[in-house]
């Protein structure tokens, strides 16, 4: 409850500050040139976090923000976001993520474990471009319904044009979380231990994974882009120590897929 309150208060302050700044300039906070980017990605990924086998999945790609004059880079790892501040070299705003349910229908290795309900994660993001070929981005999100923990993703991506319409990018990633998240996805209580055969496990907070990803993006038109990508992450900390991972899963998680997105440009007065 405290974590959720902190996130809500922070977002309220950010919105209030943003609106006040524009009011002082004689305009509305929504006035100006905007973009909406929508798309979808299809990829082969682990059946669940920590699984030893993969399956094919789909995921939406959504981003809304102000048109900027500086460099613009996006990754499939970016969750749907709304930029409240965007001056080209720095962007910050609100971010959200839909969390699907997880139960034994996803994989027989989950039999006997508690069902994780569908839900969401909401919070804020910030990204900075220290150079015109490098972006650093961080997201902090509070779980709602599916878990009650905080999750933080950090990523550093270098990107370069290897042809006029072809961009190569990649860099390291890491995820951290509090105990509320780990209890939902990696914890095993006594009753679940008896039903699943896994050893009891009571996780704390810490790092969830680290790894790297790369993508090759083709800008087919000014607004339409497609991408092929691959990622590897190694489960660490409380995730790697879970009996679910040690006895039935794998610390090594691989992902490969393709995506397509289209950007709509519009102006609000």
ROFITOR-509849 format. One line per 5 residues: number of its first residue (from 1); their letters; for each residue x negated, y, z of N, C-alpha, C. Coordinates in Angstrom, 3 decimals, decimal comma, padded with zeros to 6 digits. Each point is the difference from the previous one (the first is absolute). Example, Ala and Ser with C-alpha at 12.3 -4.5 7.8 and 13.67 -1.06 7.14 Angstrom:
REM ROFITOR-509849
1) as) -013,190:-005,690:007,800:000,890:001,190:000,000:-000,900:001,200:000,000 ~ 000,350:001,050:-000,720:-000,820:001,190:000,060:000,770:001,090:000,730 $
END
This chain:
REM ROFITOR-509849
1) xxxxx) -000,830:-001,202:000,000:000,830:001,202:000,000:-000,866:001,255:000,000 ~ -001,088:-000,012:000,751:-000,890:001,172:000,061:-000,636:000,234:-001,363 ~ -000,509:-001,073:-000,655:-000,638:000,142:-001,308:000,975:000,566:-001,019 ~ 001,249:-000,509:000,024:000,998:000,467:-000,948:000,309:001,473:000,234 ~ 000,046:000,434:001,249:000,263:001,401:000,326:-001,121:000,895:-000,501 $
6) xxxxx) -001,238:-000,453:000,155:-001,147:000,781:-000,466:000,076:000,217:-001,501 ~ 000,312:-001,064:-000,754:000,107:000,117:-001,453:001,119:000,961:-000,374 ~ 001,173:-000,128:000,634:001,139:000,863:-000,314:-000,304:001,464:000,289 ~ -000,601:000,273:001,151:-000,340:001,375:000,364:-001,024:000,581:-000,970 ~ -000,991:-000,783:-000,373:-001,043:000,465:-000,920:000,593:000,369:-001,350 $
11) xxxxx) 000,912:-000,851:-000,516:000,616:000,280:-001,292:000,890:001,234:000,087 ~ 000,692:000,170:001,105:000,867:001,166:000,173:-000,819:001,288:000,021 ~ -001,132:-000,023:000,703:-000,881:001,171:000,056:-000,538:000,329:-001,382 ~ -000,404:-001,050:-000,751:-000,546:000,213:-001,339:001,047:000,630:-000,920 ~ 001,234:-000,511:000,047:001,069:000,553:-000,832:000,313:001,438:000,387 $
16) xxxxx) 000,036:000,275:001,301:000,304:001,351:000,472:-001,088:000,983:-000,429 ~ -001,242:-000,407:000,152:-001,117:000,871:-000,379:000,006:000,272:-001,491 ~ 000,298:-001,051:-000,779:000,013:000,130:-001,447:001,100:000,957:-000,444 ~ 001,195:-000,158:000,592:001,131:000,851:-000,353:-000,249:001,453:000,396 ~ -000,598:000,220:001,187:-000,284:001,348:000,483:-000,989:000,720:-000,907 $
21) xxxxx) -001,023:-000,731:-000,448:-001,023:000,600:-000,861:000,615:000,503:-001,298 ~ 000,888:-000,778:-000,592:000,624:000,419:-001,240:001,009:001,120:000,221 ~ 000,673:-000,023:001,150:000,956:001,058:000,294:-000,713:001,339:000,109 ~ -001,197:-000,005:000,597:-000,769:001,218:000,149:-000,471:000,539:-001,347 ~ -000,134:-000,909:-000,989:-000,426:000,425:-001,331:001,190:000,431:-000,856 $
26) xxxxx) 001,205:-000,069:000,576:001,172:000,447:-000,722:000,621:-001,047:-000,888 ~ -000,356:-001,245:000,116:000,550:-001,058:-000,833:000,452:-001,162:000,845 ~ 000,485:-001,049:-000,670:000,409:-001,213:000,683:-001,153:-001,007:-000,018 ~ 000,015:-000,895:000,972:-001,084:-000,986:000,061:000,012:-000,939:-001,202 ~ 001,168:-000,147:-000,636:000,085:-000,924:-001,140:-000,283:000,690:-001,341 $
31) xxxxx) -000,173:001,330:-000,005:-000,224:000,718:-001,252:-001,338:-000,389:-000,636 ~ 000,012:-000,190:-001,316:-001,238:-000,288:-000,717:000,109:-001,209:-000,903 ~ -001,144:-000,425:-000,518:-000,083:-001,135:-000,920:-000,261:-001,285:000,774 ~ 000,784:-001,047:-000,291:-000,080:-001,265:000,709:-000,149:-001,161:-000,980 ~ -000,305:-001,164:000,543:-000,008:-001,212:-000,810:000,608:-001,145:000,807 $
36) xxxxx) 000,596:-000,936:-000,708:000,498:-001,246:000,579:-000,593:-001,139:-000,811 ~ -000,759:-000,861:000,660:-000,613:-001,137:-000,678:000,663:-001,284:000,499 ~ 000,523:-000,780:-000,931:000,663:-001,258:000,353:-000,570:-001,124:-000,866 ~ -000,020:-001,189:000,547:-000,512:-001,138:-000,743:000,163:-001,287:000,770 ~ -000,643:-001,042:-000,477:000,085:-001,307:000,646:-001,305:-000,750:-000,244 $
41) xxxxx) -000,364:-000,837:000,941:-001,172:-000,847:-000,155:000,393:-001,452:000,218 ~ -000,617:-000,895:-000,754:000,190:-001,436:000,166:-001,350:-000,626:000,277 ~ -000,076:-000,869:001,002:-001,314:-000,492:000,406:000,095:-001,343:000,709 ~ -001,107:-000,707:-000,020:-000,153:-001,235:000,758:-000,665:000,356:001,319 ~ 000,667:-000,356:001,113:-000,493:000,368:001,328:000,333:-001,113:000,984 $
46) xxxxx) -000,646:-000,011:001,176:000,320:-001,009:001,012:001,493:-000,009:000,327 ~ 000,568:-001,191:000,288:001,421:-000,134:000,296:000,392:000,825:001,223 ~ -000,911:000,114:000,943:000,186:000,873:001,157:-001,385:000,410:000,478 ~ -000,089:001,019:000,829:-001,298:000,458:000,489:-000,687:-001,128:000,767 ~ -001,148:-000,433:-000,517:-000,727:-001,085:000,627:000,214:-001,344:-000,657 $
51) xxxxx) 000,858:-000,072:-001,032:000,285:-001,263:-000,669:-001,205:-000,475:-000,811 ~ -000,042:-001,302:-000,238:-001,091:-000,587:-000,782:000,386:-000,203:-001,457 ~ 001,268:000,247:-000,373:000,453:-000,166:-001,384:000,711:001,260:-000,470 ~ 000,027:000,184:-001,313:000,574:001,207:-000,608:001,331:-000,279:-000,682 ~ 000,728:001,106:-000,273:001,202:-000,050:-000,808:000,125:001,318:-000,761 $
56) xxxxx) 000,851:000,030:-001,051:000,166:001,217:-000,786:001,044:000,898:000,649 ~ -000,297:001,313:000,097:000,879:000,958:000,659:000,135:001,266:-000,839 ~ 001,021:000,811:000,330:000,194:001,308:-000,606:000,032:001,064:001,092 ~ -000,428:001,225:-000,349:000,014:001,101:000,956:000,260:001,311:-000,735 ~ 000,869:000,894:000,546:000,251:001,291:-000,644:-001,154:000,971:000,231 $
61) xxxxx) -000,145:000,939:-000,907:-000,990:001,078:000,130:000,761:001,318:-000,069 ~ -000,055:000,802:001,052:000,739:001,263:000,055:-000,864:001,070:000,652 ~ -000,068:001,165:-000,613:-000,734:001,118:000,583:000,633:001,304:-000,463 ~ 000,159:000,949:000,935:000,557:001,314:-000,303:-000,943:001,054:000,556 ~ -000,246:001,059:-000,748:-000,876:001,051:000,503:-000,039:001,202:-000,909 $
66) xxxxx) -000,755:001,000:000,428:-000,164:001,197:-000,807:-001,044:-000,223:-001,082 ~ 000,214:000,648:-001,139:-001,000:-000,019:-001,050:-001,236:000,736:000,497 ~ -001,165:-000,613:-000,164:-001,240:000,617:000,447:-000,927:000,285:-001,163 ~ -000,936:000,900:000,230:-000,964:000,335:-001,048:-001,273:-000,813:000,126 ~ -000,186:-000,662:001,136:-001,211:-000,763:000,230:000,133:-001,430:-000,483 $
71) xxxxx) -000,948:-000,854:000,352:000,027:-001,402:-000,422:001,176:-000,726:000,625 ~ 000,545:-000,970:-000,720:001,119:-000,766:000,510:-000,292:-001,484:-000,206 ~ 000,036:-000,746:001,082:-000,249:-001,431:-000,066:001,063:-000,701:000,835 ~ 000,475:-001,125:-000,479:000,960:-000,785:000,766:-000,386:-001,465:-000,079 ~ 000,355:-000,728:001,029:-000,320:-001,413:000,100:001,259:-000,774:000,335 $
76) xxxxx) 000,069:-001,261:-000,391:001,148:-000,830:000,351:000,087:-000,205:001,510 ~ -001,083:000,250:000,712:000,019:-000,110:001,455:000,715:001,175:000,653 ~ 000,187:001,090:-000,737:000,696:001,161:000,545:001,479:-000,339:000,172 ~ 000,489:000,134:001,210:001,419:-000,222:000,233:000,803:001,218:-000,440 ~ 001,323:-000,170:-000,258:000,826:001,136:-000,430:-000,182:001,193:000,929 $
81) xxxxx) -000,332:001,145:-000,592:-000,347:001,160:000,819:000,578:001,279:-000,579 ~ 000,061:001,017:000,837:000,496:001,326:-000,377:-000,990:001,016:000,531 ~ -000,682:000,695:-000,918:-001,025:000,953:000,399:000,615:001,325:000,417 ~ -000,252:000,416:001,233:000,454:001,297:000,492:-001,040:001,078:-000,247 ~ -001,253:-000,417:-000,035:-001,119:000,907:-000,277:-000,793:-000,574:-001,158 $
86) xxxxx) -000,264:000,817:-001,013:-000,747:-000,469:-001,162:-000,692:001,187:-000,651 ~ -001,313:000,126:000,242:-000,744:001,095:-000,615:-001,028:-000,495:-001,005 ~ 000,196:-001,223:-000,480:-000,922:-000,564:-000,972:-001,027:-000,903:000,631 ~ -000,808:000,537:000,891:-001,042:-000,785:000,645:000,432:-000,662:001,287 ~ 001,199:000,362:000,488:000,505:-000,584:001,240:001,510:-000,144:-000,089 $
91) xxxxx) 000,498:-001,165:000,416:001,438:-000,269:000,024:000,350:-000,632:001,340 ~ 001,179:000,337:000,519:000,474:-000,598:001,242:001,511:000,070:000,017 ~ 000,614:-000,965:000,673:001,451:-000,010:000,059:000,529:-001,230:000,699 ~ 001,198:-000,391:-000,372:000,666:-001,136:000,634:-000,122:-001,230:-000,900 ~ 000,029:-001,171:000,619:-000,152:-001,244:-000,747:000,898:-001,057:000,625 $
96) xxxxx) 000,454:-000,924:-000,799:000,853:-001,071:000,499:-000,281:-001,304:-000,728 ~ 000,425:-001,075:000,608:-000,213:-001,317:-000,595:001,114:-000,938:000,426 ~ 000,588:-000,676:-000,985:000,996:-001,027:000,304:-000,732:-001,274:000,405 ~ 000,468:-000,641:001,076:-000,630:-001,225:000,492:000,985:-001,156:-000,167 ~ -000,268:-000,950:-000,882:000,917:-001,122:-000,182:-000,041:-000,950:001,190 $
101) xxxxx) 001,042:-000,800:000,140:000,023:-000,963:001,093:-000,986:-001,142:-000,277 ~ -000,377:-000,688:001,059:-000,880:-001,161:-000,128:000,561:-001,121:000,871 ~ 000,221:-001,161:-000,603:000,480:-001,144:000,772:-000,511:-001,289:-000,631 ~ 000,450:-001,131:000,522:-000,521:-001,291:-000,440:000,388:-000,334:-001,435 ~ 000,969:000,731:-000,586:000,338:-000,211:-001,404:-001,115:000,487:-000,917 $
106) xxxxx) -000,852:000,892:000,506:-001,117:000,507:-000,801:-001,103:-001,039:-000,139 ~ -000,200:-000,802:001,043:-001,049:-001,012:-000,015:000,225:-000,959:001,166 ~ -000,222:-001,275:-000,238:000,197:-000,992:001,062:-000,957:000,209:001,166 ~ -001,119:000,709:-000,219:-000,947:000,268:001,082:000,587:000,928:001,063 ~ 001,113:000,672:-000,325:000,637:000,914:000,944:001,094:-000,688:000,821 $
111) xxxxx) 000,204:-001,293:-000,214:001,047:-000,717:000,709:-000,261:000,027:001,506 ~ 001,020:000,356:000,761:-000,112:000,060:001,448:-000,348:001,378:000,532 ~ -000,408:000,917:-000,873:-000,350:001,354:000,426:001,217:000,921:-000,100 ~ -000,027:001,081:000,763:001,112:000,940:000,016:000,131:000,699:-001,348 ~ 001,231:000,176:-000,440:000,271:000,729:-001,237:-000,337:001,479:000,180 $
116) xxxxx) -000,698:000,559:-000,973:-000,269:001,434:-000,003:001,076:000,667:-000,853 ~ 000,791:000,878:000,596:001,106:000,642:-000,706:-000,509:000,998:-001,036 ~ 000,834:000,249:-001,021:-000,342:001,053:-000,938:000,073:001,337:000,731 ~ -000,753:000,953:-000,476:-000,037:001,295:000,668:-000,756:001,018:-000,826 ~ -000,677:000,898:000,679:-000,724:001,067:-000,688:-001,158:000,477:000,860 $
121) xxxxx) -000,880:000,742:-000,620:-001,069:000,715:000,691:000,020:001,431:-000,514 ~ 000,033:000,980:000,890:000,025:001,399:-000,401:-001,084:000,761:000,752 ~ -000,518:001,025:-000,631:-001,049:000,782:000,650:-000,532:001,082:-000,910 ~ -001,304:000,211:000,044:-000,623:001,054:-000,785:-001,230:-000,484:-000,725 ~ -000,407:000,755:-001,027:-001,212:-000,327:-000,748:-000,800:001,278:-000,244 $
126) xxxxx) -001,268:-000,183:-000,248:-000,875:001,108:-000,403:-001,050:-000,556:-000,949 ~ -000,317:000,768:-001,028:-001,053:-000,410:-000,918:-000,816:001,214:-000,411 ~ -001,279:-000,221:-000,223:-000,914:001,084:-000,334:-000,914:-000,439:-001,138 ~ -000,347:000,959:-000,857:-000,914:-000,235:-001,111:-001,303:000,746:000,276 ~ -001,002:-000,644:000,613:-001,271:000,678:000,250:-000,742:000,354:-001,286 $
131) xxxxx) 000,238:-000,774:-001,061:-000,534:000,306:-001,332:001,111:-000,267:-001,007 ~ -000,261:000,279:-001,274:001,031:-000,231:-001,018:000,050:-001,450:-000,456 ~ -000,769:-000,901:000,660:000,052:-001,426:-000,353:000,179:-000,903:001,228 ~ 000,375:000,603:001,136:000,114:-000,777:001,227:001,212:000,458:000,815 ~ 000,800:-000,967:000,476:001,145:000,320:000,848:-000,019:-000,848:001,264 $
136) xxxxx) 000,240:000,650:001,137:000,163:-000,704:001,278:001,437:000,197:000,451 ~ 000,657:-001,091:000,409:001,409:000,079:000,404:000,224:-000,813:001,271 ~ 000,853:000,530:000,875:000,370:-000,698:001,223:001,506:000,110:000,200 ~ 000,613:-001,091:000,440:001,412:-000,026:000,347:000,143:-000,537:001,425 ~ 000,886:000,605:000,777:000,344:-000,502:001,334:001,517:-000,138:000,045 $
141) xxxxx) 000,484:-001,230:000,274:001,429:-000,274:-000,087:000,495:-000,729:001,258 ~ 001,180:000,377:000,447:000,655:-000,634:001,145:001,001:-001,038:-000,493 ~ -000,087:-001,219:000,528:000,919:-001,044:-000,376:001,394:000,220:000,569 ~ 001,010:-000,328:-000,781:001,392:000,094:000,423:000,696:-001,318:-000,320 ~ 000,536:-000,640:001,012:000,778:-001,230:-000,083:-000,857:-001,250:-000,207 $
146) xxxxx) -000,848:-000,020:-001,012:-000,814:-001,195:-000,248:-001,075:-000,182:001,063 ~ -000,560:001,105:000,475:-000,974:-000,020:001,098:-000,011:001,376:000,640 ~ -000,587:000,124:001,189:-000,005:001,296:000,692:-001,411:000,554:000,158 ~ -000,901:-000,397:-000,879:-001,377:000,471:000,087:-000,304:001,137:-000,956 ~ -001,193:000,556:000,145:-000,536:000,979:-000,940:-000,973:-000,696:-000,939 $
151) xxxxx) 000,051:000,362:-001,284:-000,895:-000,566:-001,003:-000,729:001,147:-000,699 ~ -001,305:-000,124:-000,165:-000,800:001,028:-000,675:-000,793:-000,638:-001,135 ~ 000,143:000,554:-001,200:-000,767:-000,432:-001,167:-000,971:001,104:-000,391 ~ -001,235:-000,349:-000,267:-000,986:000,961:-000,500:-000,639:-000,579:-001,255 ~ -000,275:000,865:-000,978:-000,583:-000,458:-001,268:-000,858:001,102:-000,603 $
156) xxxxx) -001,043:-000,418:-000,675:-000,882:000,908:-000,724:-000,110:-000,517:-001,425 ~ 000,379:000,837:-000,974:-000,016:-000,416:-001,403:-000,841:000,941:-000,846 ~ -000,931:-000,590:-000,733:-000,739:000,727:-001,023:000,661:-000,296:-001,339 ~ 000,075:000,991:-000,885:000,656:-000,214:-001,286:-000,746:000,761:-001,093 ~ -000,060:-000,613:-001,188:-000,703:000,611:-001,126:000,653:-000,423:-001,300 $
161) xxxxx) -000,028:000,883:-000,996:000,549:-000,315:-001,312:-001,076:-000,686:-000,837 ~ 000,252:-001,262:-000,361:-000,951:-000,725:-000,849:000,374:000,146:-001,476 ~ 001,134:000,592:-000,273:000,479:000,363:-001,332:001,001:001,132:000,208 ~ 000,374:000,729:-001,070:000,897:001,144:000,178:001,284:-000,307:000,777 ~ 000,588:-001,181:-000,189:001,253:-000,341:000,678:-000,130:-001,222:000,897 $
166) xxxxx) -001,243:-000,356:000,367:-000,229:-001,212:000,783:-000,828:000,341:001,239 ~ 000,551:-000,296:001,180:-000,648:000,349:001,263:-000,315:-001,245:000,820 ~ -001,217:-000,053:000,514:-000,414:-001,079:000,895:-000,112:000,572:001,410 ~ 000,561:-000,707:000,978:-000,028:000,485:001,378:-000,208:-001,165:000,956 ~ -000,391:000,336:001,214:-000,167:-001,031:001,014:-000,677:000,533:001,244 $
171) xxxxx) 000,084:-000,795:001,078:-000,636:000,405:001,240:000,459:-000,846:001,174 ~ -000,504:000,302:001,189:000,326:-000,773:001,204:001,346:000,384:000,599 ~ 000,608:-000,954:000,744:001,245:000,227:000,730:-000,093:-000,645:001,369 ~ 000,796:000,494:000,923:000,082:-000,610:001,332:001,365:000,323:000,604 ~ 000,493:-000,906:000,835:001,281:000,179:000,678:-000,174:-000,249:001,493 $
176) xxxxx) 000,630:000,856:000,813:-000,031:-000,120:001,452:001,443:000,010:000,504 ~ 000,247:-000,598:001,162:001,354:-000,029:000,534:-000,032:-000,173:001,511 ~ 001,124:000,347:000,631:000,153:-000,193:001,440:000,593:-001,386:000,262 ~ 000,081:-000,359:001,273:000,422:-001,351:000,368:001,428:-000,315:-000,445 ~ 000,876:001,007:-000,087:001,373:-000,241:-000,423:000,087:-000,605:-001,381 $
181) xxxxx) -000,879:000,434:-000,885:-000,048:-000,569:-001,348:-000,518:-001,430:000,042 ~ -001,095:-000,226:000,715:-000,615:-001,328:000,035:000,906:-001,031:000,669 ~ 000,772:000,417:001,000:000,910:-000,938:000,652:001,043:-000,529:-000,980 ~ 000,486:000,866:-000,891:001,023:-000,420:-000,950:-000,541:-000,952:-001,059 ~ -001,214:000,244:-000,469:-000,521:-000,756:-001,137:-001,019:-001,079:000,354 $
186) xxxxx) -000,641:000,123:001,150:-001,054:-000,948:000,331:000,144:-000,630:001,388 ~ 000,912:000,503:000,830:000,167:-000,528:001,341:000,735:-001,336:000,019 ~ -000,316:-000,829:000,989:000,659:-001,299:000,185:000,259:-000,175:001,500 ~ 001,278:000,073:000,410:000,296:-000,200:001,420:000,143:-001,500:000,298 ~ 000,283:-000,328:001,244:000,043:-001,407:000,402:001,082:-000,780:-000,740 $
191) xxxxx) 001,188:000,615:-000,149:001,093:-000,688:-000,697:-000,344:-000,218:-001,468 ~ -000,598:001,007:-000,629:-000,392:-000,131:-001,396:-001,125:-001,007:-000,165 ~ -000,873:-000,062:000,990:-001,089:-000,976:-000,029:000,553:-001,422:000,016 ~ 000,994:-000,241:000,848:000,601:-001,337:000,081:000,717:-000,367:-001,294 ~ 000,629:000,994:-000,653:000,760:-000,267:-001,222:-000,878:-000,104:-001,239 $
196) xxxxx) -001,130:000,704:-000,010:-000,847:000,045:-001,196:-001,240:-000,877:000,082 ~ -000,415:-000,338:001,211:-001,228:-000,765:000,167:-001,236:000,878:000,057 ~ 000,180:001,327:-000,100:-001,127:000,932:000,084:-000,326:000,301:001,456 ~ -001,252:000,341:000,266:-000,389:000,389:001,349:000,591:001,363:000,341 ~ 000,411:000,219:001,251:000,521:001,314:000,399:-001,047:001,089:-000,267 $
201) xxxxx) 000,495:001,170:-000,387:-000,928:001,099:-000,287:000,677:001,324:000,322 ~ -000,642:000,805:000,843:000,516:001,297:000,431:-000,980:001,084:-000,463 ~ 000,230:000,598:-001,179:-000,973:000,934:-000,574:000,049:001,395:000,616 ~ -001,122:000,690:-000,098:-000,079:001,417:000,368:-000,066:000,802:-001,295 ~ -000,310:001,275:000,081:-000,130:000,827:-001,191:-001,429:000,016:-000,513 $
206) xxxxx) -000,193:000,515:-001,211:-001,339:000,095:-000,564:000,029:-000,015:-001,513 ~ -001,099:-000,362:-000,602:-000,084:-000,069:-001,452:000,764:-001,223:-000,498 ~ 000,697:000,174:-001,108:000,746:-001,116:-000,581:-000,746:-000,625:-001,174 ~ -000,630:000,839:-000,811:-000,734:-000,521:-001,157:-000,928:001,060:-000,571 ~ -000,951:-000,458:-000,795:-000,864:000,891:-000,773:-000,259:-000,672:-001,333 $
211) xxxxx) -000,318:000,805:-001,019:-000,227:-000,584:-001,311:-000,232:001,067:-001,043 ~ 000,310:-000,327:-001,251:-000,229:000,922:-001,107:000,955:-000,323:-001,131 ~ 000,239:000,991:-000,842:000,867:-000,193:-001,145:-000,520:000,755:-001,204 ~ 000,426:-000,415:-001,188:-000,396:000,674:-001,230:001,168:-000,006:-000,970 ~ 000,037:000,980:-000,893:001,091:000,095:-000,967:-000,498:000,605:-001,303 $
216) xxxxx) 000,607:-000,425:-001,097:-000,259:000,566:-001,311:001,320:000,573:-000,502 ~ 000,049:001,321:-000,184:001,253:000,684:-000,320:-000,051:000,614:-001,390 ~ 001,037:-000,272:-000,774:000,123:000,554:-001,353:001,140:001,007:-000,011 ~ -000,334:001,250:-000,331:001,005:001,045:-000,128:000,530:-000,024:-001,430 ~ 001,072:-000,763:-000,211:000,547:-000,188:-001,337:000,483:001,322:-000,594 $
221) xxxxx) 000,636:000,832:000,825:000,417:001,343:-000,394:-000,316:000,935:001,156 ~ 000,389:001,252:-000,112:-000,258:000,963:001,073:000,704:-000,405:001,292 ~ 001,147:-000,691:-000,116:000,789:-000,345:001,178:000,080:-001,498:000,284 ~ -000,319:-000,842:-000,968:000,110:-001,446:000,170:-001,382:-000,616:000,195 ~ -000,130:-000,809:001,053:-001,280:-000,662:000,260:000,230:-001,447:000,408 $
226) xxxxx) -000,951:-000,852:-000,365:000,025:-001,407:000,394:-001,334:-000,338:000,649 ~ -000,008:-001,066:000,801:-001,212:-000,321:000,746:-000,103:-001,494:000,247 ~ -001,225:-000,504:000,008:-000,313:-001,357:000,440:-000,892:000,134:001,220 ~ 000,258:-000,783:001,047:-000,729:000,187:001,243:-000,294:-001,327:000,685 ~ -001,003:000,036:000,871:-000,371:-001,169:000,800:-000,489:000,488:001,353 $
231) xxxxx) 000,312:-000,756:001,053:-000,399:000,382:001,354:-000,393:-001,224:000,817 ~ -000,898:000,236:000,923:-000,378:-001,033:000,959:-000,033:000,640:001,383 ~ 000,560:-000,698:000,981:-000,141:000,474:001,373:-000,256:-001,177:000,926 ~ -000,742:000,286:001,041:-000,370:-000,989:000,999:000,708:000,353:001,300 ~ 000,830:-000,912:000,478:000,672:000,240:001,270:-001,034:000,049:001,117 $
236) xxxxx) 000,223:000,895:000,950:-000,965:000,205:001,087:000,744:000,240:001,300 ~ -000,758:000,106:001,094:000,574:000,341:001,296:001,126:-000,918:000,425 ~ 001,097:000,564:000,540:001,124:-000,816:000,479:000,632:-000,864:-001,085 ~ -000,037:000,446:-001,255:000,581:-000,798:-001,085:-000,824:-001,264:-000,242 ~ -001,319:000,149:-000,063:-000,869:-001,139:-000,257:000,004:-000,992:001,148 $
241) xxxxx) 000,240:000,477:001,215:-000,017:-000,864:001,183:001,309:-000,747:000,221 ~ 001,039:000,347:-000,757:001,300:-000,627:000,178:-000,054:-001,495:-000,325 ~ 000,699:-000,801:000,775:000,059:-001,437:-000,270:000,708:-000,278:-001,323 ~ 000,906:000,885:-000,420:000,665:-000,159:-001,291:-001,015:000,021:-001,134 ~ -000,964:000,917:000,085:-001,027:000,128:-001,034:-001,049:-001,082:000,137 $
246) xxxxx) -000,466:-000,242:001,214:-001,076:-000,971:000,210:000,430:-001,440:-000,277 ~ 001,253:-000,351:000,331:000,438:-001,382:-000,119:000,748:-000,316:-001,296 ~ 000,660:001,020:-000,591:000,795:-000,277:-001,202:-000,281:000,938:-001,164 ~ -000,646:001,117:000,256:-000,178:000,998:-001,042:-001,432:000,182:-000,436 ~ -000,309:001,237:-000,400:-001,341:000,329:-000,469:-000,302:001,464:000,302 $
251) xxxxx) -001,244:000,266:000,360:-000,434:001,379:000,219:-000,217:000,730:-001,314 ~ -000,215:-000,741:-001,081:-000,262:000,602:-001,310:001,298:000,175:-000,774 ~ 000,296:001,231:-000,398:001,237:000,333:-000,690:-000,318:000,647:-001,351 ~ 000,502:-000,624:-001,083:-000,259:000,487:-001,348:001,291:000,460:-000,659 ~ -000,105:001,022:-000,849:001,151:000,553:-000,704:-000,439:000,451:-001,387 $
256) xxxxx) 000,828:-000,287:-001,011:-000,280:000,458:-001,361:001,318:000,263:-000,703 ~ 000,065:001,079:-000,797:001,263:000,306:-000,649:-000,079:001,147:-000,985 ~ 001,174:000,444:-000,446:000,118:001,099:-000,961:001,117:000,929:000,458 ~ -000,017:001,244:-000,485:001,040:000,961:000,357:000,233:000,975:-001,141 ~ 001,147:000,684:000,047:000,326:001,048:-000,961:000,805:001,073:000,727 $
261) xxxxx) -000,258:001,258:-000,328:000,734:001,095:000,644:000,212:001,147:-000,979 ~ 001,026:000,799:000,269:000,314:001,155:-000,841:000,184:001,221:000,889 ~ -000,559:001,133:-000,425:000,070:001,234:000,778:000,983:000,971:-000,645 ~ 000,964:000,453:000,802:000,961:001,002:-000,430:-000,394:001,353:000,585 ~ -000,095:001,021:-000,839:-000,348:001,341:000,444:001,274:000,869:000,041 $
266) xxxx) 000,134:000,810:001,065:001,160:000,868:000,111:-000,339:001,222:000,839 ~ 000,836:001,024:-000,086:-000,205:001,244:000,723:001,235:000,322:000,827 ~ -000,243:000,425:001,253:001,082:000,413:000,892:-000,162:001,483:000,345 ~ 001,112:000,702:000,056:-000,021:001,433:000,304:000,422:000,257:001,437 $
END
